[in-house]
Amino acid sequence: MSAMKTPTEKSFTKLRRRAFGQFAAWSKPDLSHLSPFEKEQYSNKYKAMLMYCEGEPLCEIENITGLSKQLVVYYVKKCLTIAEHGEPWGCLALLPYQHTVPYERTNTLQKKLPDAKGGYAGILSYTLNRYPELEERLVAEIRKIKSQDDGPYEKKISAKNLHDIFTKVLLALGASKHEWPFNTKYQGERSISRYMNFVLDENFGRAVNVRSEHAAKVHAQVGQGKRTLVVALDPYDVVELDSYYFDCKSTVAFMTPEGTKVLVPIERLWLIGMIDRASKAYLAYKVVYRNQVSAADVIDVFRRALSPTHERPLQCVEGLHYPSDGGLPLEVIPECRHALWTVLMLDNALAHLSKKISELARKELGFALNYGPVGFPMRRPNIERSFKELAKDIFGRLPSTTGSNPQNGRAEDAEKAALKYKIEACEIEHVLDVEIAQHNCRPSEGLSFLSPLEFIKEKLLASRGHLILRKMVDVDVQNCNCILQVKETVYVRGGRDDGRLPYVQVDRVRYTNGVLKDASMLIGKPVVVAINEADMRTIRAFTIDGHPLGVLVACGRWADVLHDRRTRKAINSLLSKKILHLASTDNPVTVLMEHLGRKNKEQGSRGAPISAARATEAKRVADAAGVLPFITESDNKRSSVPERKISDVVVSSGLGRPMPDLNILLKSRVRP
């Protein structure tokens, strides 16, 4: 018995050499949508292609499959045709009614009546082939391809306007008005609409950039299958920090001199949140009552994340309870107290670009910064998604919400609703704190249905406690205000000639202590002071050589009430403008709160006593001082003298009252 003759590659035709051994790499389709008859036909073609790629003779293939030699060669060429993605069609070309090359019209244009149908298959491609300049112009209009001769393009060209350009350019190129598209009812408008969609689908990224809004352009840059370089596998590897404002009308309770409460509306509050990327747990947050956040607020969030405890807001909503197993990680998990993060992801807000963040905090805490590209919030998906959920679940459901914009979610008469239902800011803080506590103990599908707190616990217990969180060295367990302090160089003042004991001055306030008072040799020399901008009552001082001078205390009444540096600067600004006047016995913070809480003299009724902007600032100062904001009595009740300007009003204890107008006193016979 003679052995079967094995075909050699040298004896193959050019087509067979292209197909030989390539069958395994060809794409294979899903056949579930085919009918039994179509599956049988496909199976026959599939077997023929397999035999052909393995080098079987055409005669053998014809005998087994029943397909003629010419048909086998036709299917092989069809399978080897290169598709749009750059790969051969493969077995996909064997599916019923599958076209591997676009249709090309070969017949010339025929005369037709406008209402007649049919006979124009492929006419647009035929026309574009006749006039190559026409297709270049259409593509340039759709994709906004710039050239030196062309002017500006439309922001988002429509199919109708593109059709107008198509007909005008076609006539300019010499087309007859008796041929397509001018001899049809719609003059090719539908064909141009389909052509525009085809051009846009050819390059998705370009189509989004030239036709979509900013949010779509940004979103198109992500989700491309490329894994981010910043990978968070363990808790505290990467944290995301951002701020979000809620335009929700609420009220602040002001105490009147009569001991009653007056509700004043405020317009906006900010939430600064820090979320761990791996566990999606809130590490710390802060509510800011101001139009914008500052770098000092971000620093304060860092301090709260490193604190041993979390100070919960006043629980003023009845029936709202904290979950038994919820809270911030530093409350529930002892290992998370004073834990440091490795990478901090921020956006490019001005507060985040401050040197207090990029240099002071980064160097002292030892973390890496990742600001990310401008305008790409999806690089911080966890914090952005959390803000969106808070807006939907809390602020968007309040009767005083202003919505995301005037046309979306805005409640009617939001300010009146805030006063009617007495939605106080402390209640919003309470609800927000409970929601964050529930978020940290709520199971998440992205964590295999573990809660963020459970995920952190599992990670800490995995591999016999192999994971050890990085912590600060020599941190004060009882007080974290010693960290992230701003260091400045000031000069010691004083002198023997006028009997002034040594002191330093920061923001127009003197600081000294028993050690500095006896260090007359330091007068005129520089010292370094460490300032906790959240508490300006005391500072820490060191000599240039690093020797500690102890804690310096603010002189006068500045040391009585807790205040931050922003409040100090606000008081100094009002003093320089002669709006505020301080006596030696006045408490500056109290004087500022009296100024902010003064009644509106132009309103005789007991309506809204002060503006929302002043109420917001008064709320911030009161929260920093740990007291309730209050309203002072109107000057109209104390004197019949005509109303003076704000700069003439003494908002203090009464000392240093300005000189009265003598003419008015003589006429009215009223003593000052």
Secondary structure, 3 states (H helix, E strand, C coil): CCCCCCCCHHHCCHHHHHHCCCHHHCCCCCCCCCCHHHHHHHHHHHHHHHHHHCCCCHHHHHHHHCCCHHHHHHHHHHHHCECCCCCECHHHHHCCCCCCCCCCCCCCCCCCCCCCCCCCCCHHHHHHHHCHHHHHHHHHHHHCCCCCCCCCCCCCCCHHHHHHHHHHHHHHCCCCCCCCCCCCCCCCHHHHHHHHHHHHHHCHHHHHHHHCCHHHHHHCCCCCCCCCCCCCCCCCCEEEEEEEEECECEEEEEECCCCCEEEEEECCEEEEEEEECCCCCEEEEEEECCCCCCHHHHHHHHHHHHCCCCCCCCCCCCCCCCCCCCCCHHHHCHHHCCECCCEEECCCCCCCCCHHHHHHHHHHHCCEEECCCCCCHHHCHHHHHHHHHHHHHCHHHCCCECCCECCECCCCCHHHHHHHCCCEHHHHHHHHHHHHHHHHCCCEHHHCCECHHHHHHHHHHHHHHCCCCCECCCCCCCCCCCCCCEEEEEECEEECCCCEEEEEEECCEEEECHHHHCCHHHCCCEEEEEECCCCCCEEEEEECCCCEEEEEEECHHHHCCCCCHHHHHHHHHHHHCCCCCCCCCCCHHHHHHHHHCCCCCCCCCCCCCCCHHHHHHHHHHHHHHCCCCECCCCHHHCCCCCCCCHHHCCCCCCCCCCCCCHHHHHHHCCCC
